[in-house]
Amino acid sequence: MIVNGSDAIVKTTDPMQTDAGRATYLNPDLAAHPLLGFETRYAEARRRAAEAKAKRKASGRDRKVPDPYSAAARFGHEAIELRRAVRDRLENGYMLPFGQKIAGRWRSAFVENGLRSEDNPILRLFVTLVPKGGKARSSNDKATLDIQSRSKLLTLDYAYIELNKEFLGAIRIDCDGIFASPQHLLHALGELVRDGKLPCLPHIIVGDLLDDGTYHRPHFIFLLPPGTAVWKSDDKRCRGDIVRLFLGVSSGLTKALLPLGADPAAPATTMRMKNPLSPLWHTLTPNRHTMPTLSDYAEWVDTRSSREALVRQAAAVQSGMGLKASNITFNTLRERGVALLIDWHFKADACMKGPRAALANHLHTALEDHARTMELDDTRLSYVIAKVADRLALDFDPAKLQGGKNRQRLLHIVDGMTNVRDRQRAGAEYSQDIRRERSLEKLVEVYAAMLNRSETLSPEKLASRAGVSRSTAYRHLAACQQICANRCIVKKVGIAPCNDNPEQQQGAMADGESLCRNALPEGTRGKACDERVCAQPNAEDDDLRVIEERETWIAMQEGRISGSQTHLGISAVSDIVFDSCP
């Protein structure tokens, strides 16, 4: 028996045909069988829809005309225009109809035929890393990326593109260098590969080729093999150690490329980069065969490099100031930048509005104004300012304004030390020197004030008023006496009567000033030179007597002279009492 639910019964509805309205059977053997066939719900729904359509058509009612201003009509027109634009792009290529400013510089009108990914397997692999049409973000301005088109083909014509941020399949390294030509850049990269600092050449190099032949600020893109993208998600099943390995490999590649101007301040997981498929850039694919995995990269590069240390090293390399001078300047500018961020945030300043790139520009301008008073060349200083501004703007977090740490501030001291104990010892010695200088500043200030008021001088009082321990006061008492004595000597030289020999007088003044500068510690010269112990010119004899009494007392305490050997010009009763030192 043959049973067919959809074709078992045929009912003729045409009135012009014979047997109109009567049911007929395709298979005569089924006429005598009680079970005619089976019909699914899907087939029943189609049959009912066909019957309703035939009934409406037979009734002669006019079909409803759609509204041309409805959403459906608008979507239909957009789909037609999109298909037309895609067909025009494939047939006529990319065309910039008139000159305009794109990606930071003026570009003249041009036409580029075809697609760059047609015969290039590396660029085809790059296309697979871009989200589907309607989800991929792109723009001609790197600060503002958005969905430009529902067609992936048209999206890939923009200057900047964002890859899939959930599955990381590419490592992008920003470069701030300017090269004589793309061939010079390839030669420099080949030397790094021959020296063993890189496992292979970048798979994609995309930069701006100017009319004079120079190659500006390229991006180095290292692709991971197909199927080995790193999953980065908030899902609890996502492995954080793999993501950390990805970040470590990115930092290691940046460290290896620092001599070429790699920018460690750029974030590693944003997947925002110059689009190698855009006709606006010059694209190279020097590596089409070697494609290491993350584990292979980790065997070649240093995955333990921190971003903060790399930013400071990049500032030293690009400015040419040396690591010590650059790092000290970096610390000073960073402290100023943090203070500006705190002030702008709590005042709701307009500088805090907008993207992070705009905030970095505001910081750069403010730090340039602050750095005009520093005795450094503006050209060299601008590199350090740029790194400080980019790093602070990238890591800005209002919740951590008061508790941010200035990491790697001692990089110029511990650079090259691989042992943790050596680094800790060097940091402890540096901190001890800083505390010693600060304690000496406090003691000198209190000692000078007490001496100026003719108070009783003792280590206990110095320690109490300066807020330091008594052992510190005992240890720095001799230095305080020497510094204050040198101040008085400089004061006497300044008010000495005119000499017949002006050259000799200038030499004495120069010697006195150099003596004062050499005697004072770093950071206390400005305050110490302003606080004159002997302030009145008519009190010269009293000041000399005070100095002679103090020097005599010091000599007696050290045992160099006895009490009977005091100078005859010193009075027996003094108005200053010096306590004995242990």
N, C-alpha and C positions, 0 to 999 in steps of 0.2 A: 504494500500500500504506500502510495506517495502522498504525503501531507505537506502542504506549503501554505502557511498562514497568510502571507501577504498577497499571494497570487492565486489562491484557490477559487475566490468568487470575484466575478467581474460584473458590475451593474452598469448598464448603458443608460446614460442620461441625455444623450442627444435625441430630440424628438423626431428628427428626420430619418433616423435609422430604424430598422425593423427591430422588434422586440424591445422597444424603448420602455424603460422602467422595470424590466424583468431581469432577474438574476440568472446568469449563465455560469457554467463551470468550464475552466480551461481543460481539466482532465475529466472525461466522461465517467471514468471508473469511480470517481468520488461522489457521483450523484446518488448512488444507492447506499452510501456509508453515512452513519449518523454523525461521525466526527469529521468536520470539514477542514479544520486546521488550527493553528495557534497564532495569536496576535499579541505582540509585546505592547507595553504602554507607550513606548517611543513611536511604534508604528501607528498606534491608535491616535496619538497626538498629531502626527503628520497627516493621517487620513481626515481627521476632523478639521485641521487647518485648511486642507485642500478643498474640502466640501464648503467651508465657510467662504473661501476666496471665490470659488465658482458661483456660489449663491449671490455674493455681492456683485460679481461681474454680470450675472444674468439679470439682476434687478436694474442695472443701468445707472446706479447712483454715481455722482461725480467723485472722483478721487480728491482727497483733501490736499491742497497746495501747501507745502511747508513754509514757515515764516523765514524770510531771508535774513532776519536779524536775530534768529534764535542761536543758541549755543551749538546745536547740531550743524546748522548751516555754516557757522564760523569755523568749526573744526574741519568741516569738509573743504572749505576754501583754503585753510592753512595746510591741509594735507596735499592739496593740488599744488600750491605754491612750493611746498617743500620738495615734492617730487620733481618739479620743474627746476629748482635750484640745484638739486643733486645731479640731474641730467646735464645741466649746463656746466657744472664743475667737472664732470667726467669728460665731456666733449671739448670744452674750451680751456680747461685748466684754471689756475688761480690768477686773478687779475686785480691789481691795486689801481683803481681808475685814476687817482690823482695823488699828488704828494701830500703827506700828512705825517704828524708826529706819532710814532708808535714805539712802544717799549723804550721810551726815554730819549729817542733821537728822531730827527727828520728823515723820512724815507721817500724817495722819488717813486713815481709810478713805474710798474713793471708787470710782466706776465710770466708765469711759470707753468708749463704744460705738464700734464700727467700727474701721477702720484709718486711720492718718494719711496713708498713701501712696496711698489710693484715687484721689483726684482731684488729686494734686500731682505734676507731672512731675519736679520737683527731688528730692523724696524718693524717687521711683521710681528715679531715677538713683543715689541714695545706696544703695538696696537692692542694686543690681547690684554695688557695691563690697564688699559683705559676702560672705565665703566661704560655700560651701554648708553646709547643715545637717550637723552632726557635725564640722565643721572651724572654725566661727566661735567665738571666745572672747568671753565676756561675763560680767558680774557686776554686783551692786549696790554693790560696793566697788572703787574704781579701782585699788587696790594688788594685788588678787588676782583675775585674770581666768582663766577656765577654760571648758571646753566644758560648757554647761548642758543642752542638749537637742539631739536629732538633727533637730529641726524648726527651720527658719530662721524661721518665723513666730513661734514661741514665744521664740526667742533674741532677737528684736528688741524684746521687751518689757522687757529689763533696762536698768538705768540707764547702764551703760558698755559700749561695744562696741569691737571691734578689727577694722579693715578689712584688706583683703588687703595684706600687707607685701611681697609680691613685685612687685606691680604697683601703684604709688602713683598713685592717681587723685584724691586730695584733699589740700589743705594746711590743717592745723589750727593755729590761733593761740589759745593760752590767754590769758585776760584775768583779772586779779585785781581789776578794778574793781567797784564797787557803784553802780548807777545808780538814779535816782529812779523810773524806769519804763522799759519797753521802748521807748516812744515817744521818750523823752529819748536813749536810746542810738542809735536810728535817726537822730535829728537830728544828733548828734555825728558819726556815720559819714558822713552826707550832706555835712557841712561839709568833711571830709577829702577826699571825692570832688570837691567843687567847687573845693577848693584845688589839685587835681592831685596829691595825695599817694597816692591810690589810684585804680586804673583803673575800679573798679566797687565796688558794695556786696558784702558777703559773700553767697554763695548760701544759706547756712544759718546761723542764729544760734540756739544752744541754751543756755539758762541756767536758773537756779532763780528762779521768781517766788514771793515770799513773800506772806503774807496782807496785809501792809501796803502792797503794791504795788511794793516795791523789787525790782530785778532784780540778782541776785548772780552774779558770776564766770562770765560767759558764755564759750562757745567760738565763734570765728568760723571757718567752714568754707568754703573756696574750692574749688569743684569744677573739674576739668579737663574739656574736651570729651570725649565718648565716643570711644574708640579712641586717645586720646593719653596713656594712663597711662604712667608712667615705670617701666621695668623695672629692678629692683634685685635683683641676684643675684650669687653668687660665680662664676657662669659667666664664662669668659674672653670670651665674645661680648658680655657686658653692657658698655655704654658708660658709663665713669665720668664723662665730661664732662657727660652729661645728668643724672646723679644730682647732681653738684656744682651744676649750674644749678638743680635743684629745691631744694637746700639754700640756695642764694643767694637765690632768690625768697622762700623762707620767712623768711629773715633780713631781707630788705628789707621784706616786709609787716609783720613784727614791729616794725621800726624806725619805720615809718609809723604804727603803732598804739600806740606807746609813750605818747603823751599820754592814752590811754584806759586805760592799765594793762596793756598786753600783757606777758606773761611770757616773756622770752627764754631762761630756764633750762629750759623744757620741751623735750624732744627732738622732732625734726621728723619722723623716719621710723618711729616706733613705731606710728603709725596708731591709737593708743588715744585715745578721745575720749568725750565725753558723747553718748549715743545720741539723736539728734533724733526717732526713732520711738517712744521710750519715753514712756508716759503720765506718767512721774514728772517730766518736764521741760517747760518752756515753749519752744516752737519757733516760729521765724519764718523765712520764706523771702522776703526782700525783693527778691531778684534772680532772675528767671526767664527772662530774655531774653539778657543779656550774659554770655558765657562765654569769656574770653580764654584763650589758650594760654600756655605757659611763656615763649615769646619775647615775647608781648605784655606779660606781667607784668614781664619784665626791662627793658622800655623805660620803665616807670613808676617802679619802685622801685630802691633802691640794693642791688644784689646783692653788693657787696663788704664789707658790714658783718659784722664778726666777732661771734660769740656772746659772747665775753668782754667786748668793749666795750659790747655791748647790755645785758648784765647789770649792769654798773656804771652805765650811764646810767639804766636802770630803777630802780636803787636810789636814785639822786639824785632822780629825778622823784617817786617814791612817798614818799620820806622828807622831801622838801622842805628838805634840809640844804644844797643847793648842790653842784655837782660837785666842788669842791676838798675840802670837809670830808667829803663822803660817800666820795670815793675814798680819802682817807687813812684813814678809819675802815674801809673795805672791806679795805685792805691789812693793817691791824693784825689784824682779825678773821680774815682768810684765813690769815695766818701761824699764828695760834693754832689754827685749824681743821685745818691740815695737820699740826701737831704732835700734835693729839689723834688724828687718823687713824693716824699712824705708831705712836703709843703703843697704841692699841686693837688695831691689826693684829698687832703683834709680841707682845702679851700675850694674844691670842686672846680678847678681851673679847666679852661677850654682845651688845654694841651692834653688832658687825659681822655678826651673824646676821640673816637676814631680807631683805626687799626693800630697794631703794634709798630708798623713801619712809620706811621705818622708820629707816634710817641718817640721813636728813636730819632727822628729828624728834629723834633723839639729839644730833646736832650742834647743832641749834637750842637745845636745853635747855642744853647745856654752854657754848655761846657766850653765852647770856643770863647765866649765872652769872659768866662771865669779864668780861662788859661792865658788871656792876653797879658796878665801881670807876671806870668812865669817866665823865667829867663831861658827859654828854649826856642828853637827855630820853629816857626809856624808850620812849615811843610812837614817836618818830622812829627810834630805834636799832633797833627790832624789824624794820622794813622792810629795813634793811641786813643784819641777821642772817639773815633769811629768804632773801635772795638768795645770801648766802655759803654757807649750809647747803645749799641746793638745788643750787648749782653744784658744790660739792665732792663731794656725794653722787652726782651724775650722772656726773662725770668721774673717780670714784675708780678707780684701777688699782693693785693691789699691786706690780706690776712697775715702776712709775714713782714710787714713794713718795719716793725720795731725789733724783730728778732733775726734779721738776716745776718749771715756770717760772711766775713770777707775771706773766702777761701783762697788758698794759694798766695797769700800776701807775702810769704817768705820764700817764694819760688827762686829768687835770685840768690838765696843763701843755701837752700837744700838742693839746688839743681845738680844732678849727677850723682846724688847719694842714693844708693839702692838699698842700703841697710836701714831698717826702721829705727834701730837704736841710734845710729849716727844722725838721722834726721831729728829724732827727739832731743838728742844732746845739743845739736845746733840751734833748734828752736828754743830750748831752755836757756842757753847762753845769750841768745838775742833778747829774750824777754827779761833776763836778769840785767842786761845792760840798759834796757829801756827803764826798768824800775829804778836802777841806780841813778840814772840821769834825772829822773823826775824827783826823786828824794833829794838829790843835791840842789835842784832848783828851789824846792821848798825851803830847805835849810838856809841857802844863801839869802833868799828873800827875807826870812825871819831874822837872820843874823844881822843883816844890814839895817833892818828897822829897829831892832833893839840897840844896835850900836849908835844909830842916829839919835835915839831918845835917851842915851846914856844910862841904859838899864844894866842890871847885873846879868852878866853872860855866864851861862852854865849849860852843859850838854843836856841836863834834865829839862831846863826851860825850853831849850831849842826843840827837843823832841816833843814836848807837850804842845807847843804852839804850832809846830810844823805838821803835826799829826803823823809822826814816824816813831819807830821804836828807839829806845835809848842807845841800843848798840849801834844803830845806824847813825845816830847823832854823834856818838863817840868816834865812829869810823870816819865821818866826813868833817869833823871839826877843823882839822888842819887845812883841808881844802877850802872851807868857808873863810877861814882867816886869811889865807893867801889871796883868794879872789877879791875879798873886800879891801885888802891892802892894796892890790893892784888897781882897784877902782880909785882909791884916794891918790895914788901916784899919777894916774892919768889925769885926775882933776888938777893936781898941782902943776903938771906940765902945761895944761891948757891955760892957766892964769899966770904963768911965769912972766917976768918982765921981758921986754924986747931985748934981743941980743943984737950985737953989732953985725954978726954974721948970719944973714937970713937962711943960707943953705944949712948951717948947723942947726938953726932953730927948726927948720922943716924936718931935718933928719930926726931930731929929738921927738917931734910930734908924731912922725911916722912910727918911730920905735915904740912910743907910748901906746899908740892905737893898736899896733900889732901885738903888743904885750897884753893889752886888754882882750883882744880877740882870741889869742891863743889860750889865755887863762880861762875864759868862759866856756862852759860846755855848750854843745849844740842845742839850740832851742831856747837858750836863756840870754842870748846876747842882746836882743832888742830890749828886753825888760831891764837887764842889768845895767846897760849903758845909760838908760834913762833915769835910774834911781841913783842919784849922787849922794854919797854919804856926807861929803863936805860941801854943803850947798851955799854957804855965805862966804863971799870973798874976804870979808873983814875978819873972819875967824880962822885965818891961816895958821897963826901961832898955836891956837888951841888944837887944830887938827894935827899939826905936826907933833904936838905933845902927846896926843892920843896914840898916834902911830908908834912913837918911840916907846911909850909905856907898854903897849901891847907886844911889841917886838922884844922888849926887855923881859916881860913876863914869860913869853914863850921860851926865851933862852934860859931863864931860871928853871922852868919846868923840865926842860930837856937836859939840865945839868951842865950846860956849856959855861955859865957864869954863876957866881954865888951872889947872895944878897948884898954883900959889901962892895961888889964891883959895878953897881949901877951907875949910870951916867950922872955927872954932877949937875947937869942942867934940868934934871927931872925932879919935880917937887916930891917931897916925902909923902904927901897926902894926895891921893888921886880921887877924882870924882867917878871913876869907873872901877868896879870891883870884879875881878876875874876869879871864878872858882877854880880850885885845883882840879886838874884832870888826872885820871888814873894812869 
